[in-house]
């Protein structure tokens, strides 16, 4: 009976340690994914900002053309 109880306790301890290491691995993976997403978002923001500045320049050109055409 003692051997069975000791075996059960040993198995429970091993299961507890493996679940802790699994949780730690999941935490590391989460942090890695978070870092990747931040990098992607920064790249996307910079592309959008460049596009916005380009459109802003085009609108200024159009405004200047219409201003010149009306003579004001």
C-alpha positions in Angstrom: 0.0 0.0 0.0 2.9 2.4 0.8 4.5 1.7 -2.5 1.3 2.5 -4.4 0.9 5.8 -2.4 4.5 6.8 -3.1 4.1 6.0 -6.7 1.0 8.1 -7.0 2.7 11.0 -5.2 5.7 10.7 -7.5 3.4 10.7 -10.6 1.5 13.8 -9.3 4.8 15.6 -8.7 6.0 14.9 -12.2 2.7 16.0 -13.7 2.9 19.2 -11.7 6.4 20.0 -12.9 5.6 19.3 -16.5 2.6 21.6 -16.4 4.7 24.3 -15.0 7.3 24.0 -17.7 4.5 24.0 -20.3 3.0 27.2 -18.9 6.5 28.8 -19.0 6.9 27.8 -22.7 3.5 29.2 -23.5 4.5 32.5 -21.8 7.6 32.7 -23.9 5.7 32.0 -27.1 3.2 34.7 -26.2 6.0 37.2 -25.7 7.6 36.3 -29.0 4.3 36.7 -30.8 3.6 40.0 -29.2 7.0 41.3 -30.4 6.3 40.1 -34.0 3.0 41.8 -34.0 4.5 45.1 -32.8 7.0 45.0 -35.6 4.3 44.4 -38.2 2.2 47.2 -36.8 5.1 49.6 -36.9 5.8 48.7 -40.5 2.1 49.1 -41.5 1.9 52.5 -39.7 5.0 53.8 -41.5 3.5 52.7 -44.9 0.2 54.4 -44.1 2.0 57.6 -43.0 4.0 57.7 -46.2 0.9 57.2 -48.3 -0.9 60.0 -46.4 2.0 62.4 -47.0 2.0 61.5 -50.7 -1.7 62.2 -51.0 -1.3 65.4 -49.1 1.3 66.5 -51.6 -1.0 65.6 -54.5 -3.9 67.6 -53.0 -1.6 70.6 -52.5 -0.6 70.4 -56.2 -4.3 70.2 -57.2 -5.1 73.2 -55.0 -2.2 75.2 -56.4 -3.4 74.4 -60.0 -7.0 75.4 -59.3 -5.8 78.6 -57.6 -3.7 79.5 -60.7 -6.6 78.7 -63.0 -9.0 81.0 -61.2 -6.4 83.7 -60.9 -6.7 84.3 -57.2 
